[in-house]
Amino acid sequence: MENIWQKLKSRWEVESNFQAATILFTFAITGVSTIFLRTYIYTQFNFDPSINFGYRIASLLLITLPLYNIILFSWGTILGQKIFFKSFILGQIKKIVYLFDRYVKKY
C-alpha cells in the first residue's frame, strides 16, 4: 500500500499525505455527487434509460462530463485543492481536444 501511495503522491506532485488523501476524497465525493445530480437532471427532462445507445453517449458527452468537471472543481475549491484540480481539468480538456483533432477531423 505504501508503494501505491508514494506513486500517487509523485504523479500528482504533492508532498503531504493529507493533501493526497484530500485529493482522493475529492474524487470520491465528486463521483457520488455527479450520480445524484445526473439522476435528478435526467428525471427532470424525462430521460428514459432505454433510449437509443447513440443518445445515451451524446448525453454522457454533453451533460455528464461537463457536470463532473464543474462538480470536481467546486469540491476541489471547497476542500482547498483549487490549483491541483484546475490543472487536472485543463489537462483533461487538452486530451479531449487532441483526440477530437486527431480522429474527428479525418472524416
Secondary structure, DSSP 8 states (H G I E B T S, - for coil): -HHHHHHHHHHHT---HHHHHHHHHHHHHHHHHHHHHHHHHHHHTT--TTS-HHHHHHHIIIIIHHHHHHHHHHHHHHTT-HHHHHHHHHHHHHHHHHHIIIIITT-
